[in-house]
Amino acid sequence: MTLSMYQASVPVFIRALGNLSAILDKGAAFAEAKKIEPSVLVNARLAPDMFPLARQVQIATDGVKGCAARLAGVEVPSYADTESTFPELQARIAKTIAFLQGFTPEQIDGSEERVVTLKIRHKDISFVGQPYLLNFVLPNLFFHITTAYAILRHNGVEIGKMDFLGNLS
């Protein structure tokens, strides 16, 4: 049995963002229960030279919406990156999931060899579709979701591995 480009991307993206949303819900509930200003968590980072929680969410959503659009050969939507609250981050995740749900397998399947060019740190980097998905987008998605998880966990939010993995059924 083969795994299609669609199966390896859109459903995986949606599931990961859903799990991220649930983790953020726990972060917001923790802030409320502990009477912590939510912006403390939204702006928290693991190290001084790392991006804060909000930026981790922004990068995760940017990566997957860009991937789906590029593999399908459609324009990548632009988001403003102005989210500074848990509700705004949740809205961004919901908007990204809605965008991803608009893709069909027919739009993405067959993109294994599509050339994808990104501007990274002011230079163009080209990928072929399948390695772009498997070696760039998926590792980046999980890196930024893991970092968001770690920021909240480091700050005392009671989350565990099953929150990251989500419902396994």
N, C-alpha and C positions, 0 to 999 in steps of 0.2 A: 504494500500500500504506500502510495506517495503522499507527501505532505505538500500542499499547495502554498504558494506565496501568500494568498489570502489567509489560509488557516494559520500560518506561522506569524501573521502580523495582526490584523484587525481584532480578532477575538482575544488574542494575547494582550494587546494594548488596552482593550476595554476592561478586561478582567483586572489587569494591574492597576489601572486608574480607579476602578471601583474599590479595590483594596486600599489604595492610597486615600480615597475619600473616607472610608471607614476609619482609617488611622487618624485622619485629621479631625473627624467627629470626636474621637476619644481625646485628642489634644484639646479641643475646645471645651469638652465636658470637664476635663481635668482642671483647666484654667478657671472655669466657673466654680467648681467645687472647692478649689484651694484659694479662691479669691485672688488669683494672679491675673494681672492685666494681660489679655490675650496677645497683645502686640509683643510681649516679652518672648513668647514662644514663636510667633510668626517671624520675628527678627533674630531668633537664636541661631547660632552656628556651632559647629563642632570645634573649629579652630579659627583663629583670627583671619587667616587667609582663605577661608572657605566661604561659599555663598550661604546666606541664611535660608531658613525653611521656605519662605515664600519663593525665593529664586529657584530652589530645588524643584518645586511644583511647576513653576513656569517652564523650566528647561525640560522636565519630563513631558509636559503637554506639548510643548513646541516640537520636540523630537518626534512624537508619534503622529501628530497631525501633518507634519512635514513629510514624514515617511510615506504615509498613506497617499497623500496628494501626489508626491513625486512618482511613486510607483504606478499610480493610476494615470499620470500625465495630466493632472489638473493643477490649477493655481493653488499655492499654499496660502491659507488665510493668515492674516497678520493680527496678532493680539498685542495690546498696548503694554503689557508687563507692569501694570500699576496696582496689582492686588496687594493689599496690606492688612487684610483681615481674614479670619477663617471663612466667613460667608463668601467673600470675594474669591478666595481660592477654590471653594466648593463650586461656585458658579463657573469658574474657568474649567474645572474638571468636567462638569456637566456639559458645558458648551463643546468641549473637545470630544467627549463621548458621543454627543449628538452628531457631530461632524463625522466621526468614524462610522457610526451606524448608517450613514448615508451611502457607504461604499458597498458595492456588490462584488462577489468573487470574480465575476467576469471583468471588472475594471482593473483588478490587481493581478490575477493569475496571468502568467505569461510574461511578467515583468522581470524575470530572473536575469535577463541580459540587458535590460534598459540601462543606459548610462545616466547616472545621477551626479550632478556637479553641485557642490556646496561651497560657499565662501566661508572659510574658517580662518579666523585671525588674519583677515585681509588678503588671503590667497585662496585660489580655487583648488579644490580637491575633488577628483572624480572617482566614482565608485561604479561598479556594476551592480545591478539590482539585488541579487541574492546575497553577495557579501556585504552590501550596504545594510540590508536588513539584519542579517545574522551576526556580522562582526562589528557593526557600528551602532545601529539604532537600538537593538535589544540590549546589548551591554550598557549603553548609556541610559536607557530607560531604567533598568534595574539598579544601576549605580545611584541615580538621583532619587529613586523611590527608597532605596535602602538608606541613603543619607538623610532623607526626610524622616524616616522611621527612627534612625539613630539619634537625630536631634531631639525628637520628642522623648524617646526612651531615656536619653542622657539627662533630660530635664525632669524626669520622674514620672512621666506618663506611663501608666500600667498597660503596656502592650507587649506582645510576645510574638514568636515566630508564626503562630497560627493567624495573627492579625495580618502579617505580611503575606502569607500564603492564601488567606481567605478560605472560603468554603471549598472543600476538596471534592464535593460530589458533583 
